[in-house]
Amino acid sequence: MTRIDKYTLDRLRNRGLRLTFDCPHCQGTKLELRGPAGPGLDGVTCFKCKAVVVLDGLSLTVIREVARPSEG
């Protein structure tokens, strides 16, 4: 049996999610979006080119195989 769980952005907000990526505009610096402890998931400003990067949608899908009960 396969179990599929979907985690939306709202559910991930307080779970320690961290996304690190190059600035999509200038590609000259690393940006990081984190949960409540740091720059929020609502947006971050690139210190090099001053572009504002906002995460407007995300969901993670986790697929796990669950062992079936043995028959007999």
N, C-alpha and C positions, 0 to 999 in steps of 0.2 A: 504494500500500500504506500502511496506517495502522499506526503502532507505538504501543502503549499501555504506559506504565510506571507502576507503582504504588509509592509510597514510604510505608511505614508509619512510625509514630512511632519505632520502634526504629531504623530506617534514617536518620531525620532528626535524631536526637539530636546527632550530631557534625558536622552540615553547616551550622551557622550559622543555623538556623531561629529567627526572632523573630516572636512574635505579640503585637500590641498591641491592647487593647480596653478599653472602659469596664467598671468593676466591675459585674458582673451584679446585685449586691445593692443597692448604694446609687447606682450610676451617677454618682458624684461625683468619681471619680478614674480616671486611666488606669493600667492594669496592663500589665506586659510579662512574657511568658514567653520565655526564651531557652535556648539550649543551654548547654554547660558553663561558658561565660565569665561568666554572670550568674545571676539567679534561675532555677533549673532548670525544666525542663518538668514536673517532678513537683508543682509548686504554688507559689503566691505568696500572701502575706497582704496584704489591702487595709489601708493605713495609716490610712484614714479610718474605716471601719466594722468593721475587724478580721475580716472574712470571709476564709476560706481558699478559694482558687479552685484547683482541681486539673484538669488536662487528662487525661481518662481514655481518650481515643481520638482518633485522627486518621490520615487517610491522604490524600496528595495524588496526584492522577492527572494524568499528563502525556500529552497526545495530540499526536503529530507525524505529519505526512504525509511519507513517505519516497519520493523519486523512484524510479520504476521504471526499470530498465535499458532503453535504447532497443532496439527490435526491428529487426534487419536491419542 
